[in-house]
């Protein structure tokens, strides 16, 4: 079996993630300043009072913060997983297909975005406490 075929088979066997799965993963990171909230009538997570993660009901897909450059790179590199719609074109968010998204990518994205949104004082205290 080729590596490409094996990789595709592994992806098909992956569990389709739900909002609840990603919410639990995000909260398990135990990052300070993360709160559960509602935005536009939908449950979401905020970090330091800013939207951090949500589920798009129109697309039935998770939406993650990403700069325009990062979003374009993700979509170009893996269009089977990452995409955006006309609605998101002018916003720094990328959508992901819930049956293809990788949990490690989710964790890395959430941590990176949390750090980018964190006030310097919070980030400094967090890094001191966690040896970073």
N, C-alpha and C positions, 0 to 999 in steps of 0.2 A: 504494500500500500504506500502510495507517495505521501510525502509530508503534507502537501496541499490537501489531499483527500482526507488524511487523518485529522488535520486541523478543522476542516469543514464538518467532519463527523462529530468532533468534540463540541463544536459550537452548536450543532443541532441538538445535542444531548444536554446542553446547558439549560438551567431552569430559567423560565421567564420571570423576571423580577417584577415586583409590584411596588407601589408607593410605600406600603408598609415594610417591605424588605429593605428598601433603601433608607427609610426613616430609621429603622432599628440599627442599621449599619452606621448611619451618621451619628446617632445618639450614643452608640457604643464607643465612639472615639473620645467621648467625655471632654470635649473642647469647651472651655469657658465662653460664656456669652451666647450660646446656642439656645434658641427658644422655639417652641412650636407656636404657630400662628395660623391665621387665615388671610389669604390674599385673593381678591376677586372671587370670594366665596369658596375657595379651594384651600385645603390644608397645605401648609408649607413649613419649611424650616427657615429661620432667620439666624444670622450670625451678626452679633453686635448691632442689632436693629435693622440689618439690611437683608433683603431676600437672598437666600443661600442655595436653596434647592426647592423645586416644586414639580408636580406632575401636571402635564398639560392635558386637560380633559378632551380638548379638541383632537389631539393627536394620540391620546392614550399612551403617552410616552413620558419618561423623565426628562426634565430640562435642567441643564447644568450651566453655571456661569463659565464663560470662556470669552477671551478677547476675540475681536474679529479675526485677527491673524491666526490665533490658535484654532478657532472654529473652522476657518477655511482650510487649514492644514489637516485637521481631523477628517473633515468631509472629503477632501481630496485623497487622503491616505486610506480611509476605510468608509466608503460611502454606504456599505451594507449595514454599518452600525450607526454612523453619525450623519445627521442631516439637519436642515432647518427649512422652514416654510416661509412664504412671503410675509406672514405675520411677524416672524422673528428676524427678518432680514436686517432691520435697523436696530436690533437689540443684541447685546453681547451675551447670548445664550445659544447653546447647542442642544439639540434633541438627540436622544439615543433610542435605538430599538431595544425594548426591554428583554427580548429573547437573545440578544447578542452582546449586550454591554458586559464588560468585565468588572468584577467586584474590586479588583486591585486598582483599576483605572478610576473607579468611583471614589475610593478612599483617597487616592493621590489628588484627585481634583478637589474633593471637599476640603482636605487639609490645606492645599495651596490657596484656595479661595478664602478659607477661614483666615489664614495668615495675612493675605492681602487686605482683608477687611478689618483686621484687628487693630485697635488703637495701639500705638507703640508701647504704652505702659503695660497693657495686658500681654502683648507679645513678649516683652522683656521678662515679665514675671513668669509667664508660661515656660519660656525657654530656660530660665534659671531653675525652675522647679523640675523640669524634665531633662536637664543636662544637655540641652541642644546648643 
